[in-house]
């Protein structure tokens, strides 16, 4: 009886030991599994975080060929936007254009156009202007600013035209740049618009826009002219100059370009520098694009805007 009871107790103890071991083993297995799963989850999460934190690839640099193609497309688009693009100085002959261009330094074309009617009424030819009394000329051109320096230039170039060119404006770049107050920009304006000789006019607007469009990063006007001349055929130079300047004055302003109202925005690598909201951008448009008068008192017949008012008229 005692032996049977002892055997029964031993069996129970063995079963308990076995059960406890199984339980412990299961727990250990579960813990190990949980640890592995947690480690795997942590690893996966870390990989996801690392992937999210990885820097984006920089946009592929534009090749020179791609830039040329984009630049030429911009020119074609501008030709459709401004089919009436023209020089915004009033003139009737090469002499008047030369004088008006010299006066346009450091002022607006509008102010020049408001001033030249009285100037040309008093001095219609180079001979007349060369014989002007300086103080009287200064008073006439005072509204354009820097009137003393400009008077000196006009007297000098008029005397040179009278004495060296028979009273006629020469049609060659090398002759024009020798005249007092006449630089390469002024010479190209006169050649392109009075003589039909192609030229690129690198004024403030032109230089600013070609850099904004990433055609070049040059600052020097002569270097800018050389770069742009290599992008476009010579036949496009004069009209390209007008279109770019028109766009700079009307839409792509220096301080706050109207990006949201710009027809060539998809081609512009600097989109977003200005106002992108279409409604707000439209309020920034200038001259005929915004429904206001242009800069010429006597604009071409196909100009869609309003003529500018005469000096003192508003």
FIRO-13954 format. One line per 2 residues: number of its first residue (from 1); their letters; for each residue x, z, y of C-alpha. Coordinates in Angstrom, 1 decimal, m for minus. Last residue first. Layout:
NUM) A) X:Z:Y | ...
//
This chain:
314) XX) m1.8:m66.8:113.6 | m1.4:m69.6:116.2
312) XX) 1.8:m68.2:117.8 | 4.0:m70.8:116.1
310) XX) 1.8:m73.5:114.5 | m0.3:m72.6:111.4
308) XX) 0.7:m73.6:107.9 | m1.1:m76.5:106.3
306) XX) m3.6:m75.5:103.5 | m2.9:m76.2:99.9
304) XX) m3.3:m79.2:97.5 | m0.3:m81.2:98.8
302) XX) m1.0:m84.9:98.0 | m0.8:m86.0:101.7
300) XX) 2.5:m84.4:102.2 | 2.7:m81.2:104.4
298) XX) 2.7:m81.3:108.2 | 2.8:m77.6:109.3
296) XX) 4.7:m76.8:106.2 | 5.1:m73.4:104.7
294) XX) 1.9:m73.3:102.6 | m1.4:m71.8:103.6
292) XX) m3.1:m69.3:101.2 | m5.2:m69.7:98.1
290) XX) m3.0:m67.8:95.8 | m1.4:m70.8:94.1
288) XX) m1.5:m72.5:97.5 | 0.9:m70.0:99.0
286) XX) 1.6:m66.9:96.9 | 0.4:m65.4:93.6
284) XX) 0.6:m61.6:93.4 | m3.2:m61.1:93.0
282) XX) m3.0:m63.3:89.8 | m0.7:m60.8:88.3
280) XX) m3.1:m57.9:88.6 | m5.8:m59.9:86.8
278) XX) m3.4:m61.2:84.1 | m1.8:m57.8:83.3
276) XX) 1.9:m58.7:82.8 | 3.3:m57.5:86.1
274) XX) 7.0:m58.2:86.3 | 10.1:m57.9:84.1
272) XX) 7.8:m58.5:81.1 | 8.9:m62.0:80.4
270) XX) 12.7:m62.3:80.8 | 13.3:m64.7:77.9
268) XX) 10.8:m67.1:79.5 | 9.4:m70.0:77.4
266) XX) 6.2:m68.2:76.4 | 5.7:m67.2:80.1
264) XX) 5.7:m70.9:81.3 | 2.2:m70.8:82.7
262) XX) 2.9:m67.5:84.6 | m0.2:m65.4:85.5
260) XX) 0.8:m62.3:83.5 | 4.4:m62.7:84.5
258) XX) 3.6:m62.5:88.3 | 7.2:m61.6:89.3
256) XX) 7.7:m58.4:91.2 | 10.9:m58.1:93.1
254) XX) 12.3:m61.6:93.1 | 9.1:m63.6:92.7
252) XX) 8.4:m65.8:89.8 | 5.0:m67.0:90.9
250) XX) 4.8:m68.9:94.2 | 8.3:m68.8:95.8
248) XX) 10.2:m68.9:92.6 | 8.0:m71.6:91.1
246) XX) 8.3:m73.8:94.2 | 12.1:m73.3:94.1
244) XX) 12.3:m74.3:90.4 | 10.1:m77.4:91.0
242) XX) 12.0:m78.5:94.1 | 15.4:m78.3:92.4
240) XX) 14.1:m80.1:89.3 | 12.9:m82.8:91.6
238) XX) 16.4:m83.4:93.0 | 18.3:m83.1:89.7
236) XX) 16.0:m85.1:87.4 | 17.7:m88.5:87.7
234) XX) 21.1:m86.9:87.0 | 20.1:m86.0:83.5
232) XX) 19.7:m82.2:82.9 | 21.8:m79.6:81.2
230) XX) 25.2:m80.5:82.5 | 24.0:m80.5:86.1
228) XX) 22.7:m77.0:85.5 | 26.2:m75.7:84.7
226) XX) 27.8:m77.5:87.6 | 25.2:m76.3:90.1
224) XX) 25.6:m72.7:88.9 | 29.4:m73.0:89.3
222) XX) 28.9:m74.2:92.9 | 26.4:m71.5:93.6
220) XX) 28.7:m68.6:92.4 | 26.6:m66.1:90.4
218) XX) 27.1:m67.5:86.9 | 24.9:m66.1:84.1
216) XX) 23.6:m69.4:83.0 | 20.4:m71.0:81.6
214) XX) 19.2:m67.5:80.8 | 15.8:m68.0:82.3
212) XX) 16.4:m65.1:84.7 | 19.7:m66.7:85.6
210) XX) 18.1:m70.0:86.3 | 15.5:m68.2:88.3
208) XX) 17.8:m66.3:90.7 | 20.0:m69.2:91.4
206) XX) 17.1:m71.5:92.3 | 15.4:m68.9:94.5
204) XX) 18.5:m68.0:96.5 | 19.5:m71.7:97.0
202) XX) 21.2:m74.0:94.6 | 20.1:m77.4:95.6
200) XX) 20.9:m79.9:92.8 | 21.5:m83.5:93.9
198) XX) 20.3:m87.0:93.3 | 20.8:m89.5:96.2
196) XX) 17.4:m90.6:97.5 | 18.7:m90.7:101.1
194) XX) 16.5:m88.3:103.0 | 15.4:m86.0:100.3
192) XX) 18.3:m85.9:97.8 | 21.1:m86.4:100.3
190) XX) 19.8:m84.1:102.9 | 19.1:m81.2:100.4
188) XX) 22.4:m81.9:98.7 | 24.3:m81.6:102.0
186) XX) 22.6:m78.3:102.9 | 23.6:m76.8:99.5
184) XX) 27.1:m78.1:99.8 | 27.7:m76.6:103.2
182) XX) 26.9:m77.8:106.7 | 27.5:m75.5:109.6
180) XX) 29.9:m77.8:111.3 | 30.1:m81.2:109.6
178) XX) 32.7:m81.7:107.0 | 30.2:m81.1:104.2
176) XX) 28.3:m84.2:105.2 | 31.2:m86.6:104.9
174) XX) 32.1:m85.6:101.3 | 28.5:m85.6:100.3
172) XX) 27.9:m89.2:101.4 | 24.8:m90.5:103.3
170) XX) 26.2:m90.0:106.8 | 23.7:m88.9:109.5
168) XX) 23.8:m91.5:112.3 | 24.9:m91.1:116.0
166) XX) 27.8:m93.5:115.6 | 29.4:m91.5:112.7
164) XX) 32.4:m89.9:114.3 | 31.6:m89.2:117.9
162) XX) 27.8:m88.8:117.9 | 27.6:m87.3:114.4
160) XX) 30.4:m84.9:115.3 | 28.8:m83.9:118.6
158) XX) 25.5:m83.2:116.7 | 27.4:m81.2:114.1
156) XX) 29.1:m79.1:116.8 | 26.0:m78.5:118.9
154) XX) 24.0:m77.6:115.9 | 26.6:m75.2:114.5
152) XX) 27.1:m73.4:117.9 | 23.3:m73.1:118.2
150) XX) 23.1:m71.6:114.7 | 25.7:m69.0:115.5
148) XX) 23.8:m68.0:118.7 | 20.4:m68.1:117.0
146) XX) 21.2:m65.8:114.2 | 17.4:m65.5:113.8
144) XX) 14.8:m68.3:113.3 | 12.7:m67.1:116.2
142) XX) 15.6:m67.7:118.7 | 15.6:m71.4:118.1
140) XX) 14.2:m72.4:121.6 | 16.0:m69.6:123.5
138) XX) 19.3:m70.5:121.9 | 18.8:m74.2:122.9
136) XX) 18.5:m73.2:126.5 | 21.5:m70.9:126.4
134) XX) 23.6:m73.7:124.8 | 22.9:m76.4:127.4
132) XX) 22.3:m79.5:125.3 | 24.6:m82.5:125.4
130) XX) 25.2:m82.6:121.7 | 21.4:m82.3:121.1
128) XX) 20.7:m85.4:123.2 | 23.4:m87.5:121.5
126) XX) 22.3:m86.2:118.0 | 18.7:m87.5:118.8
124) XX) 15.3:m85.9:119.6 | 16.6:m83.0:121.7
122) XX) 13.8:m81.4:123.7 | 10.9:m82.6:121.6
120) XX) 13.1:m82.0:118.5 | 13.5:m78.3:119.4
118) XX) 9.8:m77.8:120.4 | 8.6:m79.2:117.1
116) XX) 11.5:m77.4:115.2 | 10.3:m73.8:115.7
114) XX) 7.1:m73.5:113.5 | 8.8:m75.5:110.8
112) XX) 11.8:m73.1:110.9 | 9.5:m70.1:110.7
110) XX) 7.7:m71.6:107.7 | 11.0:m72.5:106.0
108) XX) 11.8:m68.8:106.0 | 14.9:m67.2:107.4
106) XX) 18.5:m66.4:106.6 | 19.6:m70.1:106.6
104) XX) 16.7:m72.4:107.4 | 18.2:m73.5:110.8
102) XX) 20.9:m75.6:109.0 | 18.1:m77.2:106.8
100) XX) 16.0:m78.0:109.9 | 19.0:m79.7:111.6
98) XX) 19.8:m81.8:108.6 | 16.1:m82.7:108.0
96) XX) 15.7:m83.7:111.6 | 18.8:m85.9:111.5
94) XX) 17.7:m87.5:108.2 | 14.3:m88.6:109.6
92) XX) 10.7:m87.4:110.0 | 11.1:m83.7:109.0
90) XX) 9.0:m80.7:108.1 | 10.8:m78.4:105.7
88) XX) 9.2:m77.5:102.4 | 11.0:m80.1:100.4
86) XX) 8.5:m81.4:97.8 | 6.6:m80.4:94.6
84) XX) 3.3:m82.3:94.3 | 3.3:m82.5:90.5
82) XX) 3.8:m78.7:90.5 | 2.3:m77.3:87.3
80) XX) 2.8:m80.5:85.3 | 6.4:m80.9:86.5
78) XX) 7.0:m77.2:85.9 | 6.1:m77.8:82.2
76) XX) 8.5:m80.6:81.9 | 11.3:m78.5:83.6
74) XX) 10.6:m75.6:81.2 | 10.8:m78.1:78.3
72) XX) 14.2:m79.1:79.6 | 15.4:m75.5:79.7
70) XX) 14.1:m74.8:76.2 | 15.9:m77.8:74.8
68) XX) 19.1:m76.9:76.6 | 18.8:m73.3:75.4
66) XX) 18.3:m74.4:71.8 | 21.4:m76.6:72.0
64) XX) 23.5:m73.8:73.4 | 22.4:m71.6:70.6
62) XX) 20.2:m68.6:71.2 | 21.5:m65.4:69.7
60) XX) 19.4:m64.1:66.8 | 17.4:m61.0:67.7
58) XX) 19.2:m57.8:66.8 | 18.4:m56.4:63.4
56) XX) 16.3:m53.2:63.5 | 18.2:m50.0:63.1
54) XX) 17.5:m48.0:59.8 | 15.4:m44.9:60.6
52) XX) 12.4:m46.2:58.6 | 14.6:m47.0:55.6
50) XX) 16.3:m43.6:55.8 | 12.9:m41.9:55.9
48) XX) 11.7:m43.9:52.9 | 14.8:m43.1:51.0
46) XX) 14.5:m39.4:51.9 | 10.9:m39.4:50.7
44) XX) 11.9:m41.1:47.4 | 14.7:m38.5:46.9
42) XX) 12.4:m35.6:47.7 | 9.8:m37.0:45.3
40) XX) 12.4:m37.4:42.6 | 13.7:m33.9:43.2
38) XX) 10.2:m32.6:43.1 | 9.4:m34.5:39.9
36) XX) 12.7:m33.2:38.4 | 11.9:m29.6:39.4
34) XX) 8.4:m29.9:38.1 | 9.6:m31.2:34.8
32) XX) 12.1:m28.4:34.6 | 9.5:m25.9:35.4
30) XX) 7.1:m27.3:32.9 | 9.8:m27.3:30.2
28) XX) 10.8:m23.8:31.0 | 7.2:m22.7:30.9
26) XX) 6.7:m24.5:27.6 | 9.8:m22.9:26.2
24) XX) 8.7:m19.4:27.4 | 5.3:m19.9:25.9
22) XX) 6.8:m21.2:22.6 | 9.2:m18.2:22.6
20) XX) 6.4:m15.8:23.2 | 4.3:m17.4:20.5
18) XX) 7.2:m17.2:18.0 | 7.9:m13.6:18.8
16) XX) 4.3:m12.7:18.5 | 4.0:m14.5:15.2
14) XX) 7.2:m12.8:13.9 | 5.8:m9.4:15.0
12) XX) 2.5:m10.1:13.4 | 4.2:m11.1:10.1
10) XX) 6.4:m8.0:10.1 | 3.3:m5.8:10.6
8) XX) 1.6:m7.4:7.6 | 4.7:m6.9:5.4
6) XX) 4.9:m3.2:6.4 | 1.2:m2.8:5.5
4) XX) 1.7:m4.4:2.1 | 4.7:m2.2:1.4
2) XX) 2.8:0.9:2.3 | 0.0:0.0:0.0
//
